[in-house]
Amino acid sequence: MRTPGTVPLLAAALLALAASGPQAASAAPAREGHCARSAHARVPGAHLQQRACLDDLTTAGLAGTPYTDVADQAGLTATGTRNPSGVPGLQIDGYFGDGSRTNTTHGWNHDAQFVIRLPDRWNGGLVVTAAPGNRKQYATDTAISDRVLAQGYAYAATDKGNTGPDFYRDGTRPGDAVAEWNARTTQLTRAARKVVAQRYGSAPRHTYMTGISNAGYLTRRQLENHPELYDGGVDWEGVLWTADGPNLLTSLPTAVALGQGAADADDMYAAGFARGSEFLWPYHQKAYWGLTQKVYRAEFDPAYDRDCPGASAGSTTEKVLAPCASDASYDYAARPRSVHRAVARVALTGRIGKPLITLQGDLDTLLPIATDADAYRRMVDARGRGRLHRTYTIRGGTHTDSLYDTHPDRLRPILPCYRDAFDALTRWSQDGAEPPANRTVGRPASGDVVNVCSLRAS
């Protein structure tokens, strides 16, 4: 068994403590038909934008250039993942006005950075996403961008307006940093739709929101609050925020307490962590639980412990990942109403306005499925929107696909199931072909589990 080499999603690719982009490479000159009308493509509201006509917009063509950041994608896919390549088109990089400076990509030292990719062969659609965890705009190039570009979709991604483990320092009020994620996603979607119209001469016929982890949360939130912008979405293990729980701050303190010997397995099960996930607990104790609890508690409840994490989550990897001792006894339910109001500002309601597919692994050991996807499904049903929602439990799936490389006998990557879900969503929204009912997708005993999945598998 190999030692996991992955990094936390919610924690920002360690966390990209060094995050400037790779050395520059020259863009290809425009050919007839290649990057046509590129001069018309201008991002409304952008304070800076740079256009590049490229022979390949996928990671295979962009690795080692300033147009992607492979390091920020670490941990999101399993070894052996097959991706398409050879998609020529136009890439626009830039940023919207923002007062924070956590994103050092391109040496811009400016947040609200985005990337928009416009393939030469367009299918009439647009896919919008945001960075998972506290990563940056290129984080899901391998997991999402490559395939949707090959299918002909335009693609847009945002860094959400703040990045890295110190994201919670952005803003003046508790909850400001997460609230900005929602605003930046809406801002980019509106701008990208206009850029698509400029580049191709017509607005997108279909626009989809999608994302992993924190961006899964944003997918839900966008379909609840801005359904007019989208035709549907795919939520891959989205984070659930509700004012009175469940949320991260109701489950993670137990996990922190486990690491300090103040909780046991029964306490973990009661907090929602799945039986059978115990083999993943040691890794999550080192890489996820302490960091995630302390920085999100600092975002919504900074008064609880002003000394930890304080002005920074840490200056070294060890310090960043270390938990705050005080978080082992954190009791969200007992905290002042002001804390609950801060969470309420960004809370989900379940009132989606367009079709949504949710996927989560039954062995997710950062966001227990019992307190996340299962709870959100009940929220959607309670709002009378169940007809617009499907939830698929991926047996053997966990929060980080690359952990499959360490435990191939117990886990399976979620990415191929996500791809099948995206195709199911487009058939649902465009053709009215409803996907399978809510179900558990079985873990196959053989075959190419890294690249093949069917939502209809039992």
N, C-alpha and C positions, 0 to 999 in steps of 0.2 A: 504493500500500500504506500503510495507516494504522499508526501506532505503537501497539503493544499497550497497552491500558489496564487489563489484568487484574492480579490479585494472586495470590500463591502459595496453593495449597490447604494444603499442609503447613505453611506459614508463618503462617497466620492473617491474614486480611484486613488487612493492615498498617495496616496490620496492625492494624487497628482500634486504633491507638495512642490514638484518642479513641473510646470505645465506649459512652457512656451512651445510653440509649434516647431516642426522640423525645418530644415534648411529649405530655402526657396528653390523652386523648379520653374522653368518657363512654361507658360501656357501655349497651347497649339494655336497657330494662326487660323482664322476663320476660313473655311471652304464654302463653296456655293452650297447652300442647304444646311451646312453645319453651323449651328448657333445663329441661324437666321433671325433677324429682327432683334439681335442682342442689344443693340444700342437703345432700343425702346424699353428695355427691362430696367426699371428703376424702382427701388423699394420705397414706398411712401412712408415718410416719417423717419427714415434712417438718417443718423447723423454722419455715418460713414458707410460706404459700400464699394466693393471692388468686384469687377466682373472678370471671369476667366473662361475662355473657350477651351474645353478639354477633350481629348480623345477618349477618355474613359472616366466616368464619374464614380465608378465603384471603387471599393477599397483596394482591389488588386491593382488598379491603375494609379491610385492616389497615395498609397503607402510610401513614406519617405519624402513626401512633398508637403507644402503648407496647407493642402486642401483637405487633410484629415489628420487625426491624431490617434494612431493605433494604441498607444499606451493608455489612453483614456477609455478604451474598450475592454480592458483586461477583466476577465472573469465573467463576461456576459455570454460567451458561447463555449461550447465544448470543442475539444480537439477533434478534427475530422469533419467539422461543419463544412458543407459544400455551398459556395456562393457563386452566383453568376458574375460575369465581367463583360467588358467591351461595350459600354453604354456611353456613346459620345453625347456631349451637350454643354450647356452653360452652367457655371457655378457662380453664385453671388455670395460673398462673405461681407459681413458688416456688423454694425451695432446701432441700437436705438439709444436715445439720450438716457443716461442713468448716472446717479451720483456715487455708486459703489465701484470698487476696483478689484474684485476678487479673481476675475478671469484674466489671466496673463497671456492667453493664446495670441499669437501673432505679435506679441510685444505691445499690444494695445492697452493692457492694464485697464480694461473697461468692461463692465458687465452689460447684460442685455445683448450679447453677441448672438448672431444667427447664421445659419447657412441655408441657402435655397438652391436646389438643383433642378434644372430644366432639360430633360433629355430631348434629343433631336426628334425621336419618334415618340410622340405623345399620345396617350390613349384617352385624353379628355379628363383625367382625374388628378387629384392633389391629395397627398398624404402629409399630415402635420403631426409632429411629435415634439417632445421636450426631453431634456436629459434625465435619465434615471438617477436616483440618489442625489448627490450634489456634484455631479459631473458636468461636462461641458457639451457644446453643441454637436460634436462629432462622436459622442459616446455610442450611439446606436447605428453607426454607419454599417457595421458588419451584420448586426442583428436585424435591422429593419431596412435601411436605405438601399443596400445593394439589390435586394430582391424586388422591392416596389419600383425602383428605377428600371430594372430589366423588364418589368411588366408594362412599363410605359407611363407610370405615374410621375408627376412632378413631386418634389419632396422638400419639406421645410422643417427645420429643427431649431430650437432655442435653448440657451443655457439657463433659462428661467429667471434671469436677473440677479442671481447670486450663486456662488459656487464654493466648493471646499468645505471642510469641517467647521470653519468659522462663519458659515452662512448666516447664523442666527444674529450676528452683529449688524446685519443690514436692516435699516429701518429705525423708527423711534419708539414704536409701541410693540408689545408682545403680539406675535402673529404677523407682523408686517412682512417678514421675509417670505413666508409661505403665501401670504396674500398676493405678493408680487408675482409669484409663479403663475397664478391664474391670469393676472393682467397681461403678463408678457406673452402667454400662450394665445390669448385672444388677439392681442396686438399683431403677433406674427401671422396668425391665420388670416386676418383681414388684409394685411399687407401682401401676403403671398398670393391670395386670390387675385389681387390687382396685378401683381407681377405676371402671373400666368396669363391673364387676359392681354397684357402688353406684349408678351413674348409670342403667344400663339394666335392672337387676334380674336379670341373668344374666352369667356369665363369658364372655369372648370365646371363640367357637368356633374361631377361627384367630388365631394370633399370628405375625407375620413380623418378622424382623430384617433391616435393610438399611442401606446407607451408602456414602459416597464416600471414597476414599483412606484416611485413618486409620480412618474408620468402616467402610470395607470390611474392613479388618483386624479390627475388632471384630466384624463380622458372622461372619467365619470363626471367630474365637475363641469367640464365644457358641455357635455350633453345634457346636464341638468340646467345650466344657466344660459347657454348660447346654442340651443339646438338649431336655430336658424342658419348657423354657419356650416353645419355638417349634415352628412347623410347617414352617419353611423360611426361606431368606434369599436376598437378591440382593446380591452383592459387586461394587461398581463400583470397579475399579482399586485394590483393597485393597493396603496396604503389607505386604510379607512380612518377618517377623522370624524368623530361625532362629539358633540359638546359634553354629553354625560357618559360617554363610553358606549361600546368599546373603542379604544384607540391604542396607539403605541404605548401611551403612558399608563395604560391599565394592565398591560401584559408584561412589558419589559422589566419593571422593577422586580418581579419575581425571578426572572432570569438573572438579573444582577445579584439578587440575594442568593441564588443557587451558587454562584461563583464565590460568594463570601461565606458559604456554609450556613446561611440563615434560612435556606429553603431546601426542600427535597423533591424527589420525583413526583410525589403526589401533589405537591404545591404547583409544580409545572403543569401537570395535567389539568388541574383546576383552573389554571390561568389560560388554558386553551391549547397548550403545546401538545402535539400529537404523540400518542403512544407509538413506538416504533422509530421515533426520530432521535432517540437517545444517543445513537452513534455520531450524530452531528453536533451535539451539545458542546463538546470540548472546543471544536473549531469556532463555533459562534461565540463562545465565551471569550475567546481571544480576539476575534476580529469584528464582531458585530455589536453584541448586546450593550456593553458598557458605553461605547462611543455613541451609539444611536440614542440610547436613553438620555445621556447627559446633554447632547446638543439639541434634541427636540424639547426636552424639558427646559433648557435655557431659552429656547425660542418662545415658548408659551408661558413659562413660569420662572422668570429669572430671579425673582425674590426668594425662591425656595433655598438656594445656596448660591450666594453672590460670589463666593470664592472659588467655586468649582462648577463649570469650567472657567468662569471669569471672562477676561478679555480675549482668551484664545483657548481652543480645545487642546492645544499642546504644540510644542516646538519640535518634537521628534515623533517618529511613528509610535514608539512605545507610549509616550505621553498622550498622544491623540487617541489611541485605542484604549487607554486605561479608563475604568469607570470612576465615577465619583462615589466615594464610600457612602455618602448620604442618600444616594439613589436606591440603595437596597431597601430602605424603609419608606420610599416615596409612596404616598397614598393619594392618587388623583381625586378620588371621590371626596376626600376630606379637605381638599384645597379650596381657597376662597372662590367665590362666584366669579371674580374678575378673571381667574385662570380659565374657567369654563367659557366665559364670554370671549376670551381671546381665541380659543379653539372654535367657538361657534362662528367666528368671522370666516373661517375657511371650511366649515363642516359640510359634509355631504347630506343629502336629503333622500336620495333614491328616486327623485322625480325626474327621471330621464325623459327626453323628448324625441329621441331617435334610437334606432336599434343599437344595442350594445351586447357584445360578447365578452364575458369575463372568464379568464383562465387562472388557476392557481394550483400549485402542487400540494398534495396531501402531506408532504414532509417539509413544507416551508417552515424553517426554524427561526426565522426573523419575524415574519408576520404569520402567526398561526392561522390556518385557514378557518378554524372555528370562529375566530374573532374578526375575520376580514371578509373573504369572499362569501362565506356562508351568511355572515351577518348582513352584508350589503344586499345579497339576494332577498333576504327577508324585508329589508327596507324598501326595495323596489316593489316587491309584491304588496306591501302595506300601502304603497302609494297608488296601487292599481295599474302599475306599468309593467307587470310581469310579461305581458304579450310582446314587449319590446326587448326582452332580456333573456339571455341564455348564460348559464354558468356551467363550466366544465372543470371538474376536479381531475387533475393529471396525476394518476397513481405513480408514485416514485419520483415526482417532481419536487424540487426544492427551490429556494430563492435565487440560487446562483448556478447557472447551467454548467459552469466549468467544474463544479464539484463532482459531476459525473465521471470526470477523468480519474478521480481518486476512488470513487465507489461505483464502478460500472456494474457491479453485481446487485446493487441496491437502489440505484437512482436511474432516472432517465432525463434527458434534456427536454425542456418545454418548447424550445424554439420551433421544432418541426410541427408541433401541435398549434403553436401560434400562427404559423404560416397557413395551415389548413383552416384555422379560424378566420384569418383575414380573407381568404378566398370565400369562405362561407358567408361572411358579412357582405361582401360585394354582391354575391348572388342574391342574398336576402334583400338588400337595399335596391338593387337594380332590376332584378327579375321577379322578386316576390317569392323566391324559393326559400322557405323557412328552414333553418338549420335544425339538427336534432334537438330533442328536448333536453333539459338539464340532465347531466349524467356524469358518471365517473369514466374516464378514458383509461382503459387498462394498460398495464406495463407489459409489453411483449416479451416473450421469453427468448426470442431470437430475431434476426433481421437487423437492418440498419436503423437502430433506434435514434441515432444522432441526426438523421436526415428525413426519416419517414414517420408520419403519424396520421391517423385518421380519427376525427372526432366521433366516428361511428363505431370505433373499436370497443369491445367490451372486455 
